[in-house]
């Protein structure tokens, strides 16, 4: 993984010292709230419903065990003994004291981490496929390019005060595991006819109040032009993006208003001015960064049948919670942060310490945070899988539900967020209670539930196979249901099935939806395929006929 050089370390240390002084002056009454607010936001500090919330960047989701232990230390010392992984490969602390945040940032800096640009109207943490570098279907490893983008975008003086926040995702595989089509810029790695690496560039994706899928602005961008082309897009957005209405300030609104062809023309004109500038990447610089991500010294092993003679519990875990690795004899292991009855994405300080110990033993001392609010041990020898399962099971981190209905995405909702209209965590627990039969879950196959407590869509409800959106009705919590969304491969936005349902009826509503799927599916057909084939009307009829 990438290691800080002197410039990185100095930059982060200076930012910590700067924010410590800003916080002291604010607490002493010498810095007004309206001046302190943009400063704290650019250091990842929100003010939530009950307390401040600190969001820590995990660049492209990659963590060392030393870093994970530090995250556990922060949870234990400054929070309430746990933290929350998000859909953008970050981690959040919901209960820190404002006066402690500079100390938290100093502790993070000691392990080459920070919270810079995890909030505010700037370029946020660049995200990637959580199987980057190990996926068998990968065209190339996207992480070196994510790191190049990180170095270019961090504290970029021209893009410090954009019209609105800006998110970039990169995927190196045809299977889009980075949800790139719902980002402001999505980068898909490609090879041209000569085998040269480049990018298909999408622009203008995003969720929230106006969900839009990104559109292709460039079919093939040679890798040497990556930064100059990104800068050209950002310049057009910075110049032309709206600043008069926060709800119309994202780049997706600008792209929609101009049209993709006119937007492309504006970008090309800007790009012509800078494409051969110092932003042009040479092979030596790409190779320098790539060296930080060179393949591990894998052992020469053969694939083996590790499930033969093992328990049904282990076999289920192997099937659902492990994935193929490009190197024979290895598997990727998904650490499920979706134990039934627990808040999706939450992890305790003790669990972080113990998972770090496990990663040191079986996974080369590295982990990955996923877009689905889980963790991945990327380098596990197949002969170590039984030990891995036993350790994770003892930690309540081996629930064999990855890709099933209960592997749901869930934002903190009304329990913590001051913007939320309704709770999310309680609904997740309601769903866990209603669907606790794993044989039934396995029969249903791949079903993605994504849930948000408000229209900001931190839970990506628009692109859930089943989306759940919390709404406020005269002070009561209700929930709008959508079907048919997807953020991977053939992406789509879900369609609302009808009026919102009461809080205590969400799980039962999902049960009725699933009854239709089971009755109407064709052989081998997954839930999303059935919804796309028959439409939402049969599901709506079943839900609301039963309700009346």
C-alpha positions in Angstrom: 0.0 0.0 0.0 1.0 3.6 -0.4 3.3 5.1 2.3 3.5 8.8 3.2 6.6 10.6 2.0 8.0 13.7 3.7 5.6 16.0 1.8 2.5 13.9 2.8 3.6 13.7 6.5 4.3 17.5 6.7 1.0 18.4 5.0 -1.1 16.3 7.4 0.9 17.4 10.5 0.5 21.1 9.6 -3.2 20.6 9.0 -3.6 19.0 12.4 -1.8 21.9 14.1 -3.9 24.4 12.1 -7.1 22.8 13.1 -6.1 22.5 16.7 -5.6 26.3 16.8 -8.9 26.9 15.0 -10.8 24.7 17.5 -9.1 26.4 20.5 -10.1 29.8 19.2 -13.7 28.6 18.5 -14.0 27.2 22.0 -12.6 30.4 23.5 -15.2 32.4 21.7 -12.7 34.1 19.4 -13.8 32.4 16.2 -17.5 32.8 15.2 -19.5 29.7 14.3 -20.0 30.9 10.7 -16.3 31.1 10.2 -15.5 27.9 12.1 -18.1 25.8 10.2 -16.3 25.6 6.8 -13.0 25.0 8.6 -14.3 22.0 10.5 -16.1 20.6 7.5 -12.9 20.4 5.6 -11.5 18.4 8.4 -14.4 15.9 8.4 -16.2 17.3 11.4 -20.0 17.5 11.3 -22.4 18.5 14.1 -25.0 15.8 14.2 -28.2 15.3 16.2 -26.6 14.4 19.6 -22.9 15.2 19.2 -20.1 16.0 16.6 -19.4 13.3 14.0 -15.9 12.8 12.6 -15.5 11.1 9.2 -12.1 9.6 8.6 -10.8 9.0 5.0 -9.8 5.5 4.0 -8.3 6.2 0.5 -9.7 3.7 -2.0 -10.7 1.6 1.0 -7.2 0.2 1.8 -6.2 -0.2 5.5 -3.1 -1.6 7.2 -3.6 -3.5 10.4 -1.7 -0.7 12.2 -4.3 1.7 10.9 -7.2 -0.5 11.9 -5.9 -0.8 15.4 -5.6 3.0 15.6 -9.3 3.2 14.5 -10.1 0.9 17.3 -8.1 3.0 19.7 -10.1 6.1 18.7 -13.4 4.3 19.3 -12.2 3.2 22.7 -10.7 6.5 23.9 -12.8 9.2 22.3 -16.1 7.5 21.3 -18.4 4.9 22.7 -16.3 1.9 21.8 -17.5 1.5 18.2 -17.4 3.2 14.8 -19.4 3.0 11.6 -18.1 2.1 8.1 -19.9 4.0 5.3 -20.8 3.4 1.6 -17.8 5.5 0.4 -15.1 3.4 2.2 -14.8 5.9 5.1 -15.3 5.4 8.8 -17.3 7.6 11.1 -17.3 8.3 14.8 -20.6 9.5 16.2 -19.8 10.6 19.7 -16.5 12.5 20.0 -16.2 15.7 22.0 -15.3 18.7 20.0 -12.3 19.5 22.2 -10.9 16.0 21.6 -11.0 16.1 17.8 -7.6 17.7 17.3 -6.1 14.9 19.4 -8.0 12.3 17.3 -6.5 13.9 14.1 -3.0 13.8 15.6 -3.4 10.1 16.5 -4.6 9.5 12.9 -1.6 11.3 11.5 0.7 9.0 13.4 -0.5 6.1 11.2 -0.7 8.0 7.9 -4.4 8.8 8.1 -6.5 12.0 8.2 -10.0 13.4 7.8 -9.1 16.1 5.2 -11.8 16.7 2.6 -14.2 14.1 3.9 -16.8 16.9 4.0 -17.3 20.3 2.5 -17.6 21.5 -1.1 -14.4 19.9 -2.4 -13.1 16.7 -4.0 -13.9 13.9 -1.5 -12.2 10.6 -0.8 -11.5 8.7 -4.1 -13.0 5.2 -4.0 -12.3 2.0 -5.8 -13.3 -1.6 -6.2 -12.7 -3.3 -2.9 -11.3 -6.3 -4.8 -8.7 -4.1 -6.6 -5.5 -5.9 -7.3 -6.9 -9.4 -6.6 -10.0 -9.8 -8.8 -9.7 -12.4 -11.5 -11.7 -10.3 -13.9 -9.6 -7.2 -13.5 -8.2 -5.3 -16.5 -5.7 -3.5 -14.4 -5.3 -2.4 -10.7 -7.0 0.9 -10.2 -5.4 1.8 -6.9 -2.2 3.5 -8.3 -4.5 5.8 -10.3 -6.6 6.4 -7.2 -3.5 7.4 -5.3 -2.4 9.7 -8.1 -5.9 11.4 -8.0 -5.6 11.6 -4.2 -2.3 13.5 -4.4 -3.6 15.8 -7.1 -6.9 16.6 -5.4 -5.9 17.0 -1.7 -5.9 20.7 -0.9 -6.0 21.6 -4.6 -6.3 25.4 -4.3 -8.5 25.9 -7.3 -11.1 23.3 -6.1 -11.3 24.2 -2.4 -14.7 25.9 -2.7 -16.6 24.1 -5.4 -20.3 24.7 -5.9 -20.9 21.5 -4.1 -19.2 18.2 -3.0 -17.5 16.1 -5.7 -16.9 12.4 -5.7 -14.8 10.2 -8.0 -14.8 6.4 -8.2 -12.5 4.1 -10.2 -13.0 0.5 -11.2 -10.6 -1.8 -13.0 -13.1 -4.6 -13.7 -16.0 -4.9 -16.2 -18.1 -5.7 -13.1 -18.6 -2.3 -11.5 -18.1 -2.9 -7.8 -17.4 0.8 -7.1 -20.9 2.1 -7.9 -19.1 4.5 -10.4 -22.2 5.4 -12.3 -23.7 7.3 -9.3 -20.5 9.4 -8.8 -19.8 12.9 -10.1 -17.0 11.2 -12.2 -16.8 7.5 -12.8 -13.6 6.0 -14.3 -13.8 2.6 -16.0 -10.4 1.1 -16.9 -10.2 -0.1 -20.5 -7.5 -1.3 -22.9 -7.5 -0.1 -26.5 -6.8 -2.2 -29.6 -3.1 -2.0 -28.9 -3.5 -3.1 -25.3 -2.8 0.3 -23.9 -4.5 1.2 -20.6 -6.9 4.1 -20.4 -10.3 5.1 -19.0 -13.9 5.4 -20.1 -15.0 8.5 -18.3 -18.5 9.1 -17.0 -19.7 12.4 -15.6 -22.8 13.7 -13.9 -23.9 10.8 -11.8 -25.4 11.1 -8.3 -28.2 10.3 -6.0 -29.9 12.6 -3.5 -33.0 14.6 -4.4 -32.3 14.3 -8.1 -30.9 10.8 -8.8 -29.1 10.6 -12.2 -26.9 8.0 -13.7 -23.6 9.2 -15.1 -23.2 9.7 -18.9 -20.1 8.8 -21.0 -18.1 11.9 -21.8 -15.0 10.2 -23.2 -14.9 6.6 -24.6 -11.2 6.2 -24.1 -8.9 8.5 -22.3 -5.2 7.6 -22.4 -3.8 7.3 -18.9 -1.2 10.0 -19.4 -4.1 12.5 -19.7 -6.0 11.4 -16.6 -5.3 14.4 -14.4 -5.5 17.1 -17.1 -8.9 15.7 -18.2 -10.2 15.6 -14.7 -9.0 19.1 -14.1 -10.8 20.3 -17.3 -14.1 18.8 -16.0 -13.6 20.4 -12.6 -12.8 23.8 -14.2 -16.0 23.8 -16.2 -18.0 22.8 -13.2 -16.3 25.3 -11.0 -17.0 28.1 -13.5 -20.5 27.2 -14.5 -22.0 25.2 -11.6 -24.8 26.9 -9.7 -24.1 28.4 -6.4 -27.6 30.0 -5.8 -29.4 26.8 -4.8 -27.8 24.0 -2.8 -30.2 21.5 -4.3 -29.1 22.4 -7.8 -25.4 22.8 -7.3 -24.1 19.3 -8.1 -22.4 18.7 -11.4 -25.2 16.3 -12.4 -27.6 19.3 -12.6 -25.1 21.3 -14.8 -24.6 18.3 -17.2 -28.4 17.8 -17.4 -29.0 21.5 -18.1 -26.3 21.8 -20.8 -26.7 18.3 -22.2 -23.8 15.9 -22.4 -22.7 17.0 -25.9 -22.5 20.7 -24.9 -20.8 19.8 -21.7 -18.2 17.7 -23.5 -17.5 20.6 -25.9 -16.8 22.9 -22.9 -14.6 20.3 -21.3 -12.7 19.7 -24.6 -12.1 23.4 -25.0 -10.7 23.7 -21.4 -8.7 20.5 -21.8 -7.0 21.9 -25.0 -5.4 24.5 -22.8 -3.8 22.1 -20.2 -3.5 18.6 -21.8 0.2 19.0 -22.4 0.9 20.9 -19.2 2.7 19.7 -16.1 -0.4 17.7 -15.4 0.5 15.2 -18.1 1.5 11.9 -16.4 4.7 10.3 -17.6 5.4 6.6 -17.4 8.0 7.0 -14.7 5.5 8.7 -12.3 2.9 6.1 -13.0 5.4 3.3 -12.4 6.6 5.0 -9.2 3.2 5.0 -7.7 2.4 1.5 -9.1 5.4 0.2 -7.1 3.5 0.8 -3.9 0.9 -1.7 -5.0 3.1 -4.4 -6.6 1.8 -8.0 -6.1 2.7 -9.7 -2.8 5.2 -12.6 -2.8 2.5 -15.2 -3.2 3.2 -18.8 -2.3 2.9 -21.3 -5.2 -0.2 -23.1 -4.1 -2.9 -25.1 -5.8 -6.6 -24.6 -5.4 -8.1 -27.2 -3.0 -11.5 -28.2 -1.8 -11.6 -26.8 1.6 -15.3 -27.5 2.3 -15.0 -31.3 1.9 -15.9 -32.9 5.3 -16.5 -29.6 7.0 -19.7 -28.5 8.8 -22.7 -27.1 7.0 -22.1 -23.8 8.7 -18.6 -23.5 7.3 -19.8 -24.5 3.9 -22.4 -21.8 3.9 -19.9 -19.2 5.0 -17.4 -20.3 2.3 -20.1 -20.0 -0.3 -21.4 -16.6 0.6 -18.5 -14.8 2.4 -15.5 -15.7 0.2 -14.7 -14.8 -3.3 -12.2 -16.0 -6.0 -8.7 -14.7 -6.1 -6.6 -14.3 -9.2 -3.8 -16.3 -7.6 -4.3 -20.1 -7.2 -4.6 -21.3 -3.6 -6.0 -18.0 -2.3 -9.4 -16.6 -1.6 -10.8 -13.1 -0.6 -12.8 -13.2 2.6 -15.6 -10.8 3.3 -15.9 -9.9 7.0 -19.7 -9.4 7.5 -20.6 -6.3 9.5 -24.2 -7.3 9.1 -24.9 -9.7 12.0 -28.6 -10.0 12.6 -29.7 -7.6 15.3 -26.8 -5.2 14.8 -26.6 -1.9 13.0 -25.2 -2.5 9.5 -21.7 -1.2 9.1 -20.9 -0.9 12.9 -17.8 -2.5 14.4 -16.5 -2.4 18.0 -13.0 -1.4 19.1 -12.4 -5.0 20.3 -13.5 -6.4 16.9 -11.2 -4.0 15.1 -8.3 -5.1 17.2 -9.0 -8.8 16.8 -9.6 -8.5 13.0 -6.3 -6.7 12.7 -4.6 -9.6 14.6 -6.3 -12.0 12.2 -5.2 -10.0 9.1 -1.6 -10.1 10.3 -1.8 -13.9 10.6 -3.7 -14.7 7.4 -3.9 -11.7 5.0 -0.5 -10.0 4.8 -1.5 -7.2 7.2 -4.0 -5.4 5.0 -7.7 -5.0 4.8 -10.3 -3.3 2.6 -13.5 -1.4 3.3 -16.3 -2.1 0.9 -19.1 0.0 -0.6 -21.5 -2.4 1.1 -20.3 -1.5 4.6 -18.3 -4.7 5.1 -14.5 -5.5 5.3 -12.4 -7.7 3.1 -9.3 -9.8 4.0 -7.9 -9.9 0.5 -5.0 -12.4 0.6 -6.1 -15.5 2.6 -4.6 -18.9 1.7 -7.3 -21.5 1.2 -5.5 -23.6 3.9 -6.2 -20.8 6.4 -9.9 -20.4 5.7 -11.1 -22.7 8.5 -9.1 -20.8 11.1 -10.3 -17.5 9.6 -13.9 -18.6 9.8 -13.5 -19.8 13.4 -11.9 -16.5 14.5 -14.6 -14.4 12.7 -17.4 -16.5 14.1 -16.2 -16.0 17.6 -16.3 -12.3 17.0 -19.8 -12.3 15.5 -18.3 -11.3 12.1 -19.0 -14.4 10.1 -22.8 -14.2 9.4 -23.1 -16.1 6.1 -25.3 -13.5 4.4 -23.2 -11.6 1.9 -25.2 -10.8 -1.1 -28.5 -11.9 0.6 -31.4 -9.8 1.7 -29.9 -9.1 5.2 -26.6 -7.8 3.8 -28.3 -4.5 3.6 -26.8 -1.0 3.3 -28.1 1.4 5.9 -27.3 5.0 6.9 -27.3 6.1 10.5 -30.7 7.7 10.0 -32.6 9.5 12.7 -30.7 7.8 15.5 -27.8 10.1 14.8 -28.2 12.4 11.7 -29.8 15.8 12.1 -30.9 15.7 8.5 -32.8 12.5 8.7 -36.6 12.3 8.5 -36.9 8.7 9.8 -34.8 6.0 11.5 -32.9 3.3 9.5 -31.2 1.2 12.1 -34.5 0.1 13.8 -35.9 -0.9 10.4 -32.8 -2.9 9.7 -33.3 -4.8 12.9 -37.0 -5.3 12.0 -35.9 -6.9 8.7 -33.3 -9.0 10.5 -36.0 -10.4 12.9 -38.5 -11.0 10.1 -36.0 -12.8 7.8 -33.8 -14.9 10.0 -34.2 -18.2 8.2 -31.0 -18.6 6.2 -32.5 -21.4 4.0 -35.1 -19.0 2.9 -32.6 -16.2 2.3 -30.4 -18.6 0.2 -33.4 -19.7 -1.8 -34.2 -16.0 -2.6 -30.7 -15.6 -4.0 -29.1 -12.2 -4.6 -31.2 -9.4 -3.2 -29.9 -5.9 -2.3 -31.8 -3.8 0.2 -30.5 -0.2 0.5 -32.0 2.2 3.0 -31.7 5.9 3.7 -33.3 8.1 6.4 -33.7 11.0 4.1 -33.5 12.2 0.5 -29.7 12.8 0.7 -29.5 9.1 0.0 -26.4 8.2 2.1 -27.8 4.6 2.0 -28.1 4.6 -1.8 -31.8 3.6 -1.7 -32.3 4.7 -5.3 -30.1 1.9 -6.6 -31.3 -0.9 -4.3 -33.0 -3.9 -5.7 -35.4 -3.0 -2.9 -34.9 0.7 -1.9 -36.3 2.1 1.4 -36.5 5.8 2.0 -37.6 7.3 5.4 -40.1 10.1 5.1 -41.8 12.4 7.7 -45.6 12.5 7.7 -46.9 15.0 10.2 -44.2 14.0 12.7 -44.5 10.2 12.1 -41.9 8.0 10.4 -43.1 6.4 7.1 -41.2 4.6 4.4 -41.3 4.8 0.6 -40.4 1.6 -1.2 -38.8 1.4 -4.6 -37.9 -1.7 -6.8 -35.5 -2.4 -9.6 -32.5 -0.2 -8.8 -28.9 -1.3 -9.3 -25.5 0.3 -9.2 -23.4 -2.4 -10.7 -23.1 -3.3 -14.4 -26.5 -2.5 -15.9 -27.3 0.3 -13.5 -30.8 1.6 -13.0 -32.9 3.8 -10.6 -35.6 2.1 -8.7 -39.3 2.8 -9.3 -41.7 3.8 -6.5 -44.3 1.1 -6.0 -46.9 3.3 -4.3 -47.7 5.3 -1.1 -45.3 5.0 1.8 -45.9 2.4 4.4 -46.0 2.7 8.2 -42.9 2.1 10.3 -44.2 -1.2 11.7 -45.2 -2.5 8.3 -41.8 -2.3 6.4 -40.7 -5.9 6.9 -44.1 -7.3 6.1 -44.2 -5.2 3.0 -40.9 -6.7 1.9 -42.3 -10.1 2.6 -45.2 -9.5 0.3 -42.8 -8.3 -2.4 -40.8 -11.4 -2.1 -43.9 -13.6 -2.3 -44.5 -12.2 -5.7 -40.9 -12.9 -6.7 -41.1 -16.5 -5.6 -44.3 -17.0 -7.4 -43.4 -15.3 -10.6 -39.6 -16.0 -11.1 -38.5 -18.2 -13.9 -35.8 -20.9 -13.5 -32.5 -19.4 -12.4 -33.9 -15.9 -12.5 -32.7 -13.5 -9.8 -34.9 -10.9 -8.1 -33.7 -8.0 -10.1 -34.2 -9.9 -13.4 -37.8 -10.7 -12.4 -38.6 -7.1 -11.5 -37.2 -5.9 -14.8 -39.2 -8.6 -16.7 -42.6 -8.1 -15.1 -42.4 -4.5 -13.9 -43.4 -3.2 -10.5 -47.2 -3.4 -10.9 -47.6 -7.0 -9.7 -45.6 -6.2 -6.6 -47.6 -3.0 -6.0 -50.9 -4.9 -6.4 -49.9 -7.5 -3.9 -48.6 -5.0 -1.3 -51.6 -2.6 -1.4 -54.3 -5.3 -1.9 -53.1 -7.0 1.3 -52.9 -3.6 3.1 -56.6 -3.1 2.4 
